[in-house]
Amino acid sequence: MRLVEACLSNAEIGQRLYISVFTVKSHIQRICGKLGVRRRAQAVAKARSMSIL
């Protein structure tokens, strides 16, 4: 979530974590689902409001 918060693309996140873009997308989708949001920006905002970030 910190890398999403930093406005990095899926490709940039994948490069930093040494994982594929598909894996990044999958993780972000799961995080959004657990937070009950649809977009990355909403996930960041919700994580901040929950003191996760």
mmCIF file as Biopython writes it, N, C-alpha, C and O atoms, coordinates in Angstrom:
data_model
#
loop_
_atom_site.group_PDB
_atom_site.id
_atom_site.type_symbol
_atom_site.label_atom_id
_atom_site.label_alt_id
_atom_site.label_comp_id
_atom_site.label_asym_id
_atom_site.label_entity_id
_atom_site.label_seq_id
_atom_site.pdbx_PDB_ins_code
_atom_site.Cartn_x
_atom_site.Cartn_y
_atom_site.Cartn_z
_atom_site.occupancy
_atom_site.B_iso_or_equiv
_atom_site.auth_seq_id
_atom_site.auth_asym_id
_atom_site.pdbx_PDB_model_num
ATOM 1   N N  . MET A ? 1  ? 0.826   -1.189  0.000   1.0 0.0 1  A 1 
ATOM 2   C CA . MET A ? 1  ? 0.000   0.000   0.000   1.0 0.0 1  A 1 
ATOM 3   C C  . MET A ? 1  ? 0.872   1.255   0.000   1.0 0.0 1  A 1 
ATOM 4   O O  . MET A ? 1  ? 0.483   2.273   -0.573  1.0 0.0 1  A 1 
ATOM 5   N N  . ARG A ? 2  ? 2.022   1.199   0.621   1.0 0.0 2  A 1 
ATOM 6   C CA . ARG A ? 2  ? 2.888   2.388   0.627   1.0 0.0 2  A 1 
ATOM 7   C C  . ARG A ? 2  ? 3.363   2.739   -0.775  1.0 0.0 2  A 1 
ATOM 8   O O  . ARG A ? 2  ? 3.522   3.916   -1.100  1.0 0.0 2  A 1 
ATOM 9   N N  . LEU A ? 3  ? 3.591   1.732   -1.604  1.0 0.0 3  A 1 
ATOM 10  C CA . LEU A ? 3  ? 4.012   1.999   -2.981  1.0 0.0 3  A 1 
ATOM 11  C C  . LEU A ? 3  ? 2.849   2.523   -3.811  1.0 0.0 3  A 1 
ATOM 12  O O  . LEU A ? 3  ? 3.044   3.369   -4.685  1.0 0.0 3  A 1 
ATOM 13  N N  . VAL A ? 4  ? 1.666   2.041   -3.553  1.0 0.0 4  A 1 
ATOM 14  C CA . VAL A ? 4  ? 0.469   2.576   -4.220  1.0 0.0 4  A 1 
ATOM 15  C C  . VAL A ? 4  ? 0.262   4.021   -3.771  1.0 0.0 4  A 1 
ATOM 16  O O  . VAL A ? 4  ? -0.060  4.891   -4.581  1.0 0.0 4  A 1 
ATOM 17  N N  . GLU A ? 5  ? 0.446   4.266   -2.490  1.0 0.0 5  A 1 
ATOM 18  C CA . GLU A ? 5  ? 0.317   5.615   -1.934  1.0 0.0 5  A 1 
ATOM 19  C C  . GLU A ? 5  ? 1.315   6.567   -2.588  1.0 0.0 5  A 1 
ATOM 20  O O  . GLU A ? 5  ? 1.020   7.748   -2.770  1.0 0.0 5  A 1 
ATOM 21  N N  . ALA A ? 6  ? 2.486   6.061   -2.938  1.0 0.0 6  A 1 
ATOM 22  C CA . ALA A ? 6  ? 3.517   6.875   -3.585  1.0 0.0 6  A 1 
ATOM 23  C C  . ALA A ? 6  ? 3.248   7.079   -5.077  1.0 0.0 6  A 1 
ATOM 24  O O  . ALA A ? 6  ? 4.086   7.638   -5.785  1.0 0.0 6  A 1 
ATOM 25  N N  . CYS A ? 7  ? 2.101   6.636   -5.550  1.0 0.0 7  A 1 
ATOM 26  C CA . CYS A ? 7  ? 1.650   6.797   -6.940  1.0 0.0 7  A 1 
ATOM 27  C C  . CYS A ? 7  ? 2.525   6.056   -7.945  1.0 0.0 7  A 1 
ATOM 28  O O  . CYS A ? 7  ? 2.697   6.512   -9.075  1.0 0.0 7  A 1 
ATOM 29  N N  . LEU A ? 8  ? 3.074   4.923   -7.538  1.0 0.0 8  A 1 
ATOM 30  C CA . LEU A ? 8  ? 3.844   4.108   -8.470  1.0 0.0 8  A 1 
ATOM 31  C C  . LEU A ? 8  ? 2.900   3.261   -9.315  1.0 0.0 8  A 1 
ATOM 32  O O  . LEU A ? 8  ? 1.836   2.849   -8.854  1.0 0.0 8  A 1 
ATOM 33  N N  . SER A ? 9  ? 3.300   3.012   -10.543 1.0 0.0 9  A 1 
ATOM 34  C CA . SER A ? 9  ? 2.499   2.154   -11.425 1.0 0.0 9  A 1 
ATOM 35  C C  . SER A ? 9  ? 2.678   0.699   -11.016 1.0 0.0 9  A 1 
ATOM 36  O O  . SER A ? 9  ? 3.566   0.366   -10.231 1.0 0.0 9  A 1 
ATOM 37  N N  . ASN A ? 10 ? 1.828   -0.156  -11.553 1.0 0.0 10 A 1 
ATOM 38  C CA . ASN A ? 10 ? 1.952   -1.587  -11.264 1.0 0.0 10 A 1 
ATOM 39  C C  . ASN A ? 10 ? 3.313   -2.115  -11.700 1.0 0.0 10 A 1 
ATOM 40  O O  . ASN A ? 10 ? 3.916   -2.935  -11.007 1.0 0.0 10 A 1 
ATOM 41  N N  . ALA A ? 11 ? 3.796   -1.648  -12.844 1.0 0.0 11 A 1 
ATOM 42  C CA . ALA A ? 11 ? 5.099   -2.093  -13.344 1.0 0.0 11 A 1 
ATOM 43  C C  . ALA A ? 11 ? 6.222   -1.651  -12.401 1.0 0.0 11 A 1 
ATOM 44  O O  . ALA A ? 11 ? 7.138   -2.423  -12.118 1.0 0.0 11 A 1 
ATOM 45  N N  . GLU A ? 12 ? 6.149   -0.421  -11.922 1.0 0.0 12 A 1 
ATOM 46  C CA . GLU A ? 12 ? 7.176   0.083   -11.002 1.0 0.0 12 A 1 
ATOM 47  C C  . GLU A ? 12 ? 7.151   -0.675  -9.678  1.0 0.0 12 A 1 
ATOM 48  O O  . GLU A ? 12 ? 8.199   -0.987  -9.112  1.0 0.0 12 A 1 
ATOM 49  N N  . ILE A ? 13 ? 5.958   -0.964  -9.195  1.0 0.0 13 A 1 
ATOM 50  C CA . ILE A ? 13 ? 5.832   -1.737  -7.948  1.0 0.0 13 A 1 
ATOM 51  C C  . ILE A ? 13 ? 6.414   -3.129  -8.156  1.0 0.0 13 A 1 
ATOM 52  O O  . ILE A ? 13 ? 7.145   -3.631  -7.303  1.0 0.0 13 A 1 
ATOM 53  N N  . GLY A ? 14 ? 6.096   -3.749  -9.279  1.0 0.0 14 A 1 
ATOM 54  C CA . GLY A ? 14 ? 6.612   -5.077  -9.587  1.0 0.0 14 A 1 
ATOM 55  C C  . GLY A ? 14 ? 8.129   -5.102  -9.629  1.0 0.0 14 A 1 
ATOM 56  O O  . GLY A ? 14 ? 8.757   -6.024  -9.108  1.0 0.0 14 A 1 
ATOM 57  N N  . GLN A ? 15 ? 8.713   -4.093  -10.246 1.0 0.0 15 A 1 
ATOM 58  C CA . GLN A ? 15 ? 10.173  -4.013  -10.326 1.0 0.0 15 A 1 
ATOM 59  C C  . GLN A ? 15 ? 10.795  -3.876  -8.940  1.0 0.0 15 A 1 
ATOM 60  O O  . GLN A ? 15 ? 11.799  -4.522  -8.642  1.0 0.0 15 A 1 
ATOM 61  N N  . ARG A ? 16 ? 10.211  -3.049  -8.105  1.0 0.0 16 A 1 
ATOM 62  C CA . ARG A ? 16 ? 10.764  -2.839  -6.758  1.0 0.0 16 A 1 
ATOM 63  C C  . ARG A ? 16 ? 10.647  -4.078  -5.880  1.0 0.0 16 A 1 
ATOM 64  O O  . ARG A ? 16 ? 11.523  -4.347  -5.058  1.0 0.0 16 A 1 
ATOM 65  N N  . LEU A ? 17 ? 9.561   -4.832  -6.053  1.0 0.0 17 A 1 
ATOM 66  C CA . LEU A ? 17 ? 9.333   -6.010  -5.213  1.0 0.0 17 A 1 
ATOM 67  C C  . LEU A ? 17 ? 9.767   -7.318  -5.879  1.0 0.0 17 A 1 
ATOM 68  O O  . LEU A ? 17 ? 9.646   -8.393  -5.290  1.0 0.0 17 A 1 
ATOM 69  N N  . TYR A ? 18 ? 10.277  -7.215  -7.121  1.0 0.0 18 A 1 
ATOM 70  C CA . TYR A ? 18 ? 10.715  -8.400  -7.872  1.0 0.0 18 A 1 
ATOM 71  C C  . TYR A ? 18 ? 9.584   -9.409  -8.068  1.0 0.0 18 A 1 
ATOM 72  O O  . TYR A ? 18 ? 9.765   -10.613 -7.888  1.0 0.0 18 A 1 
ATOM 73  N N  . ILE A ? 19 ? 8.412   -8.887  -8.441  1.0 0.0 19 A 1 
ATOM 74  C CA . ILE A ? 19 ? 7.260   -9.725  -8.744  1.0 0.0 19 A 1 
ATOM 75  C C  . ILE A ? 19 ? 6.671   -9.259  -10.076 1.0 0.0 19 A 1 
ATOM 76  O O  . ILE A ? 19 ? 6.987   -8.169  -10.552 1.0 0.0 19 A 1 
ATOM 77  N N  . SER A ? 20 ? 5.818   -10.085 -10.670 1.0 0.0 20 A 1 
ATOM 78  C CA . SER A ? 20 ? 5.233   -9.728  -11.968 1.0 0.0 20 A 1 
ATOM 79  C C  . SER A ? 20 ? 4.124   -8.689  -11.804 1.0 0.0 20 A 1 
ATOM 80  O O  . SER A ? 20 ? 3.554   -8.512  -10.728 1.0 0.0 20 A 1 
ATOM 81  N N  . VAL A ? 21 ? 3.845   -8.013  -12.918 1.0 0.0 21 A 1 
ATOM 82  C CA . VAL A ? 21 ? 2.763   -7.027  -12.931 1.0 0.0 21 A 1 
ATOM 83  C C  . VAL A ? 21 ? 1.440   -7.710  -12.599 1.0 0.0 21 A 1 
ATOM 84  O O  . VAL A ? 21 ? 0.605   -7.139  -11.896 1.0 0.0 21 A 1 
ATOM 85  N N  . PHE A ? 22 ? 1.247   -8.928  -13.100 1.0 0.0 22 A 1 
ATOM 86  C CA . PHE A ? 22 ? 0.028   -9.673  -12.803 1.0 0.0 22 A 1 
ATOM 87  C C  . PHE A ? 22 ? -0.126  -9.887  -11.299 1.0 0.0 22 A 1 
ATOM 88  O O  . PHE A ? 22 ? -1.228  -9.755  -10.768 1.0 0.0 22 A 1 
ATOM 89  N N  . THR A ? 23 ? 0.956   -10.213 -10.613 1.0 0.0 23 A 1 
ATOM 90  C CA . THR A ? 23 ? 0.912   -10.438 -9.173  1.0 0.0 23 A 1 
ATOM 91  C C  . THR A ? 23 ? 0.573   -9.136  -8.445  1.0 0.0 23 A 1 
ATOM 92  O O  . THR A ? 23 ? -0.196  -9.142  -7.484  1.0 0.0 23 A 1 
ATOM 93  N N  . VAL A ? 24 ? 1.141   -8.031  -8.901  1.0 0.0 24 A 1 
ATOM 94  C CA . VAL A ? 24 ? 0.830   -6.725  -8.301  1.0 0.0 24 A 1 
ATOM 95  C C  . VAL A ? 24 ? -0.650  -6.432  -8.455  1.0 0.0 24 A 1 
ATOM 96  O O  . VAL A ? 24 ? -1.312  -6.051  -7.489  1.0 0.0 24 A 1 
ATOM 97  N N  . LYS A ? 25 ? -1.176  -6.606  -9.663  1.0 0.0 25 A 1 
ATOM 98  C CA . LYS A ? 25 ? -2.606  -6.354  -9.907  1.0 0.0 25 A 1 
ATOM 99  C C  . LYS A ? 25 ? -3.478  -7.223  -9.014  1.0 0.0 25 A 1 
ATOM 100 O O  . LYS A ? 25 ? -4.475  -6.760  -8.460  1.0 0.0 25 A 1 
ATOM 101 N N  . SER A ? 26 ? -3.097  -8.468  -8.882  1.0 0.0 26 A 1 
ATOM 102 C CA . SER A ? 26 ? -3.857  -9.402  -8.054  1.0 0.0 26 A 1 
ATOM 103 C C  . SER A ? 26 ? -3.872  -8.954  -6.598  1.0 0.0 26 A 1 
ATOM 104 O O  . SER A ? 26 ? -4.921  -8.953  -5.954  1.0 0.0 26 A 1 
ATOM 105 N N  . HIS A ? 27 ? -2.722  -8.580  -6.090  1.0 0.0 27 A 1 
ATOM 106 C CA . HIS A ? 27 ? -2.646  -8.129  -4.692  1.0 0.0 27 A 1 
ATOM 107 C C  . HIS A ? 27 ? -3.470  -6.866  -4.473  1.0 0.0 27 A 1 
ATOM 108 O O  . HIS A ? 27 ? -4.175  -6.744  -3.471  1.0 0.0 27 A 1 
ATOM 109 N N  . ILE A ? 28 ? -3.379  -5.934  -5.406  1.0 0.0 28 A 1 
ATOM 110 C CA . ILE A ? 28 ? -4.127  -4.674  -5.264  1.0 0.0 28 A 1 
ATOM 111 C C  . ILE A ? 28 ? -5.627  -4.943  -5.332  1.0 0.0 28 A 1 
ATOM 112 O O  . ILE A ? 28 ? -6.395  -4.336  -4.585  1.0 0.0 28 A 1 
ATOM 113 N N  . GLN A ? 29 ? -6.052  -5.839  -6.209  1.0 0.0 29 A 1 
ATOM 114 C CA . GLN A ? 29 ? -7.477  -6.187  -6.288  1.0 0.0 29 A 1 
ATOM 115 C C  . GLN A ? 29 ? -7.960  -6.789  -4.976  1.0 0.0 29 A 1 
ATOM 116 O O  . GLN A ? 29 ? -9.046  -6.457  -4.500  1.0 0.0 29 A 1 
ATOM 117 N N  . ARG A ? 30 ? -7.166  -7.664  -4.397  1.0 0.0 30 A 1 
ATOM 118 C CA . ARG A ? 30 ? -7.544  -8.296  -3.127  1.0 0.0 30 A 1 
ATOM 119 C C  . ARG A ? 30 ? -7.597  -7.271  -1.991  1.0 0.0 30 A 1 
ATOM 120 O O  . ARG A ? 30 ? -8.495  -7.308  -1.150  1.0 0.0 30 A 1 
ATOM 121 N N  . ILE A ? 31 ? -6.635  -6.368  -1.979  1.0 0.0 31 A 1 
ATOM 122 C CA . ILE A ? 31 ? -6.628  -5.318  -0.953  1.0 0.0 31 A 1 
ATOM 123 C C  . ILE A ? 31 ? -7.873  -4.446  -1.095  1.0 0.0 31 A 1 
ATOM 124 O O  . ILE A ? 31 ? -8.542  -4.140  -0.108  1.0 0.0 31 A 1 
ATOM 125 N N  . CYS A ? 32 ? -8.175  -4.053  -2.323  1.0 0.0 32 A 1 
ATOM 126 C CA . CYS A ? 32 ? -9.368  -3.226  -2.560  1.0 0.0 32 A 1 
ATOM 127 C C  . CYS A ? 32 ? -10.631 -3.959  -2.120  1.0 0.0 32 A 1 
ATOM 128 O O  . CYS A ? 32 ? -11.525 -3.363  -1.519  1.0 0.0 32 A 1 
ATOM 129 N N  . GLY A ? 33 ? -10.701 -5.238  -2.417  1.0 0.0 33 A 1 
ATOM 130 C CA . GLY A ? 33 ? -11.855 -6.032  -2.004  1.0 0.0 33 A 1 
ATOM 131 C C  . GLY A ? 33 ? -12.002 -6.083  -0.499  1.0 0.0 33 A 1 
ATOM 132 O O  . GLY A ? 33 ? -13.108 -5.946  0.024   1.0 0.0 33 A 1 
ATOM 133 N N  . LYS A ? 34 ? -10.904 -6.278  0.198   1.0 0.0 34 A 1 
ATOM 134 C CA . LYS A ? 34 ? -10.960 -6.355  1.663   1.0 0.0 34 A 1 
ATOM 135 C C  . LYS A ? 34 ? -11.306 -5.014  2.285   1.0 0.0 34 A 1 
ATOM 136 O O  . LYS A ? 34 ? -11.926 -4.954  3.347   1.0 0.0 34 A 1 
ATOM 137 N N  . LEU A ? 35 ? -10.897 -3.921  1.612   1.0 0.0 35 A 1 
ATOM 138 C CA . LEU A ? 35 ? -11.226 -2.594  2.124   1.0 0.0 35 A 1 
ATOM 139 C C  . LEU A ? 35 ? -12.603 -2.127  1.660   1.0 0.0 35 A 1 
ATOM 140 O O  . LEU A ? 35 ? -13.119 -1.123  2.150   1.0 0.0 35 A 1 
ATOM 141 N N  . GLY A ? 36 ? -13.193 -2.851  0.720   1.0 0.0 36 A 1 
ATOM 142 C CA . GLY A ? 36 ? -14.525 -2.498  0.225   1.0 0.0 36 A 1 
ATOM 143 C C  . GLY A ? 36 ? -14.532 -1.296  -0.692  1.0 0.0 36 A 1 
ATOM 144 O O  . GLY A ? 36 ? -15.476 -0.506  -0.680  1.0 0.0 36 A 1 
ATOM 145 N N  . VAL A ? 37 ? -13.476 -1.149  -1.496  1.0 0.0 37 A 1 
ATOM 146 C CA . VAL A ? 37 ? -13.376 -0.030  -2.430  1.0 0.0 37 A 1 
ATOM 147 C C  . VAL A ? 37 ? -13.104 -0.573  -3.826  1.0 0.0 37 A 1 
ATOM 148 O O  . VAL A ? 37 ? -12.809 -1.756  -3.999  1.0 0.0 37 A 1 
ATOM 149 N N  . ARG A ? 38 ? -13.206 0.313   -4.827  1.0 0.0 38 A 1 
ATOM 150 C CA . ARG A ? 38 ? -13.003 -0.113  -6.206  1.0 0.0 38 A 1 
ATOM 151 C C  . ARG A ? 38 ? -11.718 0.438   -6.824  1.0 0.0 38 A 1 
ATOM 152 O O  . ARG A ? 38 ? -11.188 -0.156  -7.763  1.0 0.0 38 A 1 
ATOM 153 N N  . ARG A ? 39 ? -11.219 1.533   -6.328  1.0 0.0 39 A 1 
ATOM 154 C CA . ARG A ? 39 ? -10.069 2.191   -6.949  1.0 0.0 39 A 1 
ATOM 155 C C  . ARG A ? 39 ? -8.890  2.289   -5.990  1.0 0.0 39 A 1 
ATOM 156 O O  . ARG A ? 39 ? -9.046  2.260   -4.769  1.0 0.0 39 A 1 
ATOM 157 N N  . ARG A ? 40 ? -7.703  2.408   -6.585  1.0 0.0 40 A 1 
ATOM 158 C CA . ARG A ? 40 ? -6.472  2.494   -5.798  1.0 0.0 40 A 1 
ATOM 159 C C  . ARG A ? 40 ? -6.487  3.698   -4.858  1.0 0.0 40 A 1 
ATOM 160 O O  . ARG A ? 40 ? -6.112  3.586   -3.691  1.0 0.0 40 A 1 
ATOM 161 N N  . ALA A ? 41 ? -6.922  4.847   -5.374  1.0 0.0 41 A 1 
ATOM 162 C CA . ALA A ? 41 ? -6.954  6.058   -4.556  1.0 0.0 41 A 1 
ATOM 163 C C  . ALA A ? 41 ? -7.900  5.893   -3.367  1.0 0.0 41 A 1 
ATOM 164 O O  . ALA A ? 41 ? -7.616  6.358   -2.263  1.0 0.0 41 A 1 
ATOM 165 N N  . GLN A ? 42 ? -9.025  5.226   -3.610  1.0 0.0 42 A 1 
ATOM 166 C CA . GLN A ? 42 ? -9.969  4.962   -2.524  1.0 0.0 42 A 1 
ATOM 167 C C  . GLN A ? 42 ? -9.337  4.034   -1.494  1.0 0.0 42 A 1 
ATOM 168 O O  . GLN A ? 42 ? -9.556  4.204   -0.294  1.0 0.0 42 A 1 
ATOM 169 N N  . ALA A ? 43 ? -8.563  3.064   -1.945  1.0 0.0 43 A 1 
ATOM 170 C CA . ALA A ? 43 ? -7.904  2.136   -1.026  1.0 0.0 43 A 1 
ATOM 171 C C  . ALA A ? 43 ? -6.907  2.878   -0.148  1.0 0.0 43 A 1 
ATOM 172 O O  . ALA A ? 43 ? -6.823  2.620   1.052   1.0 0.0 43 A 1 
ATOM 173 N N  . VAL A ? 44 ? -6.158  3.793   -0.736  1.0 0.0 44 A 1 
ATOM 174 C CA . VAL A ? 44 ? -5.201  4.579   0.041   1.0 0.0 44 A 1 
ATOM 175 C C  . VAL A ? 44 ? -5.928  5.436   1.068   1.0 0.0 44 A 1 
ATOM 176 O O  . VAL A ? 44 ? -5.529  5.491   2.231   1.0 0.0 44 A 1 
ATOM 177 N N  . ALA A ? 45 ? -6.993  6.104   0.639   1.0 0.0 45 A 1 
ATOM 178 C CA . ALA A ? 45 ? -7.756  6.955   1.553   1.0 0.0 45 A 1 
ATOM 179 C C  . ALA A ? 45 ? -8.347  6.141   2.701   1.0 0.0 45 A 1 
ATOM 180 O O  . ALA A ? 45 ? -8.297  6.564   3.857   1.0 0.0 45 A 1 
ATOM 181 N N  . LYS A ? 46 ? -8.902  4.983   2.385   1.0 0.0 46 A 1 
ATOM 182 C CA . LYS A ? 46 ? -9.500  4.138   3.421   1.0 0.0 46 A 1 
ATOM 183 C C  . LYS A ? 46 ? -8.431  3.603   4.372   1.0 0.0 46 A 1 
ATOM 184 O O  . LYS A ? 46 ? -8.646  3.562   5.584   1.0 0.0 46 A 1 
ATOM 185 N N  . ALA A ? 47 ? -7.283  3.195   3.832   1.0 0.0 47 A 1 
ATOM 186 C CA . ALA A ? 47 ? -6.192  2.697   4.666   1.0 0.0 47 A 1 
ATOM 187 C C  . ALA A ? 47 ? -5.704  3.793   5.615   1.0 0.0 47 A 1 
ATOM 188 O O  . ALA A ? 47 ? -5.395  3.524   6.775   1.0 0.0 47 A 1 
ATOM 189 N N  . ARG A ? 48 ? -5.638  5.028   5.116   1.0 0.0 48 A 1 
ATOM 190 C CA . ARG A ? 48 ? -5.254  6.148   5.980   1.0 0.0 48 A 1 
ATOM 191 C C  . ARG A ? 48 ? -6.273  6.363   7.082   1.0 0.0 48 A 1 
ATOM 192 O O  . ARG A ? 48 ? -5.912  6.572   8.240   1.0 0.0 48 A 1 
ATOM 193 N N  . SER A ? 49 ? -7.550  6.312   6.720   1.0 0.0 49 A 1 
ATOM 194 C CA . SER A ? 49 ? -8.605  6.550   7.711   1.0 0.0 49 A 1 
ATOM 195 C C  . SER A ? 49 ? -8.648  5.459   8.766   1.0 0.0 49 A 1 
ATOM 196 O O  . SER A ? 49 ? -9.119  5.686   9.881   1.0 0.0 49 A 1 
ATOM 197 N N  . MET A ? 50 ? -8.151  4.261   8.415   1.0 0.0 50 A 1 
ATOM 198 C CA . MET A ? 50 ? -8.120  3.138   9.364   1.0 0.0 50 A 1 
ATOM 199 C C  . MET A ? 50 ? -6.769  3.053   10.101  1.0 0.0 50 A 1 
ATOM 200 O O  . MET A ? 50 ? -6.516  2.114   10.855  1.0 0.0 50 A 1 
ATOM 201 N N  . SER A ? 51 ? -5.916  4.056   9.864   1.0 0.0 51 A 1 
ATOM 202 C CA . SER A ? 51 ? -4.567  4.123   10.460  1.0 0.0 51 A 1 
ATOM 203 C C  . SER A ? 51 ? -3.688  2.941   10.055  1.0 0.0 51 A 1 
ATOM 204 O O  . SER A ? 51 ? -2.817  2.517   10.814  1.0 0.0 51 A 1 
ATOM 205 N N  . ILE A ? 52 ? -3.923  2.416   8.857   1.0 0.0 52 A 1 
ATOM 206 C CA . ILE A ? 52 ? -3.068  1.365   8.315   1.0 0.0 52 A 1 
ATOM 207 C C  . ILE A ? 52 ? -1.836  1.991   7.682   1.0 0.0 52 A 1 
ATOM 208 O O  . ILE A ? 52 ? -0.741  1.430   7.736   1.0 0.0 52 A 1 
ATOM 209 N N  . LEU A ? 53 ? -2.026  3.157   7.083   1.0 0.0 53 A 1 
ATOM 210 C CA . LEU A ? 53 ? -0.913  3.908   6.482   1.0 0.0 53 A 1 
ATOM 211 C C  . LEU A ? 53 ? -0.620  5.132   7.304   1.0 0.0 53 A 1 
ATOM 212 O O  . LEU A ? 53 ? 0.282   5.899   6.969   1.0 0.0 53 A 1 
#
